[in-house]
């Protein structure tokens, strides 16, 4: 589906959904930051960076890969900072290996400490020669097995897409395979920017998977600036996306993710939040 086609459809969907948006605004879906957005700062000072993110006005954060190297004591330090600043952590991003049976106990322990209930596989971990529909069926099996274990701990597994997962392979896309071959309890965390770059329709995807889009990475993309474009200034049909997410997607929280930037990462994160609030009328 071409970008122009989905843009027109999404525009009409957004206009038609205006009353829904007004009602959905009452839900006050939290807006957070995927901390990969400030990865340069996180590498130097995790605690100080989290405090700065809180000061910008974000309501929640998502920790990424390096968190898995924490000790329980370090996780408790982070939890104290979260509590002191009023931030919540609803999810973490994980290497595929973190969701293997031998590593899940550590993931569960750390996520429990910081309050997270969603352990998201950030990418498939498949070698290039296995990045096929059959390969993604194996990913779905791993997600299903992990979700069964996580449920016992009061948590859920999730999967985060990149462009590859929205690439048409024969008669399907890898994301179709993952959605079809995992229980509905597995969260399909939508990365909007990569979906848009692949000329797929994020609104249609949300509607095809009701109740499973519990988290969205509000990553922007544009043909001219790529991922350096800031939230709200790119090609994504955000109003229609929010309407679909809040009416049928089952959204629980949004996360700004700024993959590239031309200004300091914390400044880019500040502007993204300001743009989000303007767009939502907050």
N, C-alpha and C positions, 0 to 999 in steps of 0.2 A: 504494500500500500504506500503510495507516494506521500511525501510530507505535505504537499498542497492539499491532497484529498483529506487527510486526517485533520489538517488545520481547519478546513471549512466545516467538517462535521463537528469537530470539537467546539468551534465557535458557536454553531447553532445549538449544540447541547448545552453550552455554558449559558446562553441567553435564555433557553427554555428552563434552565434549572435555577434561575435567579431567586424565585421564592424559596427553593430548597436551601440555597446558600444562606438566606436570611435565617431560616429555621436552624440550619446546621451550625451557624455561628454561635448559637446558644450552647452548643456542646462544649465550646471552648477547648478544642483539641490542643494539647500542649505542643509547643514548638521548641525543638532542641537543636543541638549541633552535633554532627558526627565529628569527633575530635581529630579525625584524619585531616580535617580542614585546616587545623593549626598544628600539623605534625612537626613542623620545624621548631615550634615552641615546646611541644610535648616532649620532644627528644632531650630538651635541656632542663625542663622543670615542669613535671606533670602537675604537682599541686598548685604552683603559682599560675599555671595556664588555666586550670579548671576554675580558679578564683576569678581570673580575668573574664572568662566566658560567662560566669554567673553575673558579673558586674555589667555585662552588655545587656542583660535582660532575658537570656535564654532560660527556659524552664527545665530542660533535661539535656542529658548528654549521652552519647554512645561511645564507649571505649572500643578501640580497635586492637589489632594483632599483639602489640607488646604487653598488653595487660596480662596475657597468659603467663608471662614470666614473673609476675608478682608472687610474693609469699603471702600467706593469709594475713600476716601482720601489716604488710604494705597495703593490702586491700582494705583493712580496717582503717588505716590512715586516710585513704581516699574516701571511705564512707563517712568519716568524720567531717571532711571538707564538704562533701555533698550535703550532709545534714546542716552544717553551719551556714552554708550559703543558700539553702533551700532548693538546691538542684536535685533532680531525680535521675536515676539511670534505669531505663526500662529494658535495655538490650545491649549486647556486645557483638562485635564482629570477630569472627574466628576463622583460622585456617581450617581446611577440611579435616585435617588430622585431629583437631581438638574435639571433633564429634565422634571419634572412634571410641569403642567401648573402654579401651585402656586409658583414655585421656578424659573421658566425660566426668569422672569423679572430681578431678581438679577444676574443670570448668564449672561444675555445679557448685563446688565450694566457694570459688571466687565470685561467681555471679550472685549467690545467696548473700554473701557479705555486703556487696555493694547495692543490693536490692533489685538486680536485674532478673527478669523472668523470661527473657527471650535470648536464646543462644543461636545466633545467626551464622550460617556458613557463608563467608564473604565471597568465596569463589569455589569452583568445583574441585580444584586441585588436580584436574585431569591433565596428563601429558598431552602434547599436541596430537599425537597419533591416535589418542582415544577420545578426542573431542568430537564424538559422533552421537547420534541419537541413542545408540546402544550404550555408549559410555555414560550418557546422562541418565539412563535407566538405572545404572549402578549407583549413581549419585543419589537418585530418588530412593533406592533401597537403603542406602546409608542414612539418609535423612529420616526415613520412616523408623528405622531401628533406633536412632538417637532420640527421636521424639517419644518413643515408647518408654525409654529410660527417663527422659526429662519430665514426662508427665507425672511420674512417681514422686518427683521432687517439686511439683507445682510449677513446672516451667514448660516451655515450648521450644521446638526447633524452628528455625527459619532459613530461608534461602534468599540471597541477594543476587540479582541479575547484573550482568554487564552486557555489552553489545553482542557477544557471542551467543548468549542465550536467546536473543531475539533475531538471530540469523536463520533464515529459512533453509532447512536441509531436507531436500526431497519434498515430502508432503507435510512437514511439521517443523516446529522450532524447538530447541532444547527446553525452553520454559513450558511449552505445552506438555512435553514429556514429564517434566518434574511435577507440574500441577496434576496431571492425570494419574501419576503413579505414587503419590503421597497422600496420606490422610488429610482431611480438611483442617486438622489442628496444626499442620505445618504452615507457618506464615510465609507468604510470598512477598518479601520485602521489595517493593518496586523502586528501582533506580530510574528516575524519569529521564535524565539526560541521555543515558545510553540507549534507552528505548526510542527516544526521539531521533537520535543520531542514526539509528538503523531504519528510520522511516516507518516505524510501527506506531500504532495508536494507543497511547497509555490509557485513555478513557475507555476504549473498547476492552482492553485487557482487564481493567478493574471490574467492569460489568460482567465479564466472562467468569470471574472468580469471586463471587459475592462472599463476604465474610472472611476472606483470606488475606486481604491487603491491609493488615493491621498496622503496618509501618511503611512510610514512604520516605525515600531519600529525595529531598527537593534539590536535586542537582540540575543546573541549567546547562543548555548547549545552544550554540548558534552556528550557522554555516561559516560565518566569517571569523568569529573569535573562538570557536570550539568550546573548551571547558574553562576558558579564562573569563567568559562572560559571567556577570554576576546574576544572582537570582532575580527573576522578573524582567530581565533585559534580553532574554533569548527567545527560542522558538516554541517552548512548551506552553500548552494551553492551560494555564494554572487554574483559572476559575472553573473550567469544566472538570479538571482533575479533582479539585477539592469537592465539588458537588458530587461526583461519582463516589469518591472515597468516603464521604460522610453520609451518603444515602444508602449505598449498597456495599461498599468495600469493607466496612467493619473497622475503619481506621481508629487507632488508639493514640498515635502520636506521629508528628512530622519531624523530620531531621534535615536541616540545611546541610548540604555537603558541597563545599567549594573545592573542586579538584585542582584547579589552576588559578593563578591570580597575578595581577600586575602590580598590586600594592601589597604592603605587609599583610600576612594572613589574618591577623586579628582585626585589622581595619576592613578587610574584605568581608569577614564574618559579621562585623558590625553593620556594614552597608546592606548585606543580604537580609539581616533581621529587620532593618528599617524598611526595606523594600517589601518584605513579607507583610509587615504590619500595615503598610499603605495599601497593598493589594487586598488585604482582608478587612480593611476598615477598622483596625484595632487602635 
